[in-house]
Amino acid sequence: MSWLKRLKRGGWIGVDLDGTLAHYDGNISMIGEPLKPMMDRVQEWLKAGHTVKLVTARAGKKGQKELIHRWCLDHGLPSLEVTDRKDFQMTELWDDRAIQVETNTGHPMLWRNHAV
């Protein structure tokens, strides 16, 4: 099933927090300032009716989900669902550390000069 069909059937878009949606300097006791291009993108997805979840390792640490929910509200987002897991309904993941791999081949889809 294509990502678009999954999205239309209740799928969701995953967005990493640190380094993708918010500036990250290595300190998990606070969340950095929002990164405008990604914030604008998330707000457009939400306006269009898409489900957006924050996918972050922080979700597994005590007190972090509450910190993230407050950050969302403070920066004009609804209190988005926060998870540290992906599932089969996730249609895409926006992350500063990911390298996309072509489905069922194991081959990276390189759009910049990465060593293979």
SULBEL-V799151 format. One record per residue. N is the residue number from 0. D_LAST is the distance of its C-alpha to the last C-alpha in Angstrom with 1 decimal. Layout:
N/D_LAST, N/D_LAST
//
This chain:
0/28.6, 1/27.0, 2/26.3, 3/29.3, 4/31.6, 5/30.5, 6/31.1, 7/34.5, 8/35.4, 9/35.1, 10/31.4, 11/30.1, 12/27.5, 13/25.7, 14/25.4, 15/24.1, 16/26.8, 17/25.6, 18/23.5, 19/23.7, 20/27.4, 21/28.8, 22/28.1, 23/26.9, 24/27.7, 25/27.2, 26/30.8, 27/31.3, 28/35.0, 29/34.8, 30/32.8, 31/32.1, 32/33.3, 33/32.1, 34/29.5, 35/31.5, 36/29.0, 37/27.9, 38/31.5, 39/32.7, 40/30.2, 41/31.2, 42/34.9, 43/34.5, 44/33.0, 45/35.9, 46/38.4, 47/37.2, 48/37.8, 49/34.3, 50/33.8, 51/31.4, 52/30.5, 53/29.0, 54/26.2, 55/26.2, 56/26.2, 57/29.5, 58/31.1, 59/31.5, 60/33.3, 61/37.1, 62/38.4, 63/35.1, 64/35.8, 65/39.1, 66/37.6, 67/35.1, 68/37.9, 69/40.0, 70/37.2, 71/36.9, 72/40.6, 73/40.9, 74/38.4, 75/39.8, 76/37.8, 77/39.4, 78/38.7, 79/35.5, 80/34.6, 81/32.3, 82/30.1, 83/27.4, 84/26.6, 85/25.3, 86/27.2, 87/27.3, 88/29.3, 89/26.5, 90/25.5, 91/22.8, 92/21.5, 93/21.3, 94/19.5, 95/18.1, 96/15.5, 97/14.2, 98/11.2, 99/12.7, 100/11.8, 101/13.8, 102/17.0, 103/17.5, 104/14.4, 105/11.7, 106/9.3, 107/8.1, 108/10.5, 109/9.0, 110/12.2, 111/11.2, 112/9.1, 113/6.2, 114/3.8, 115/0.0
//
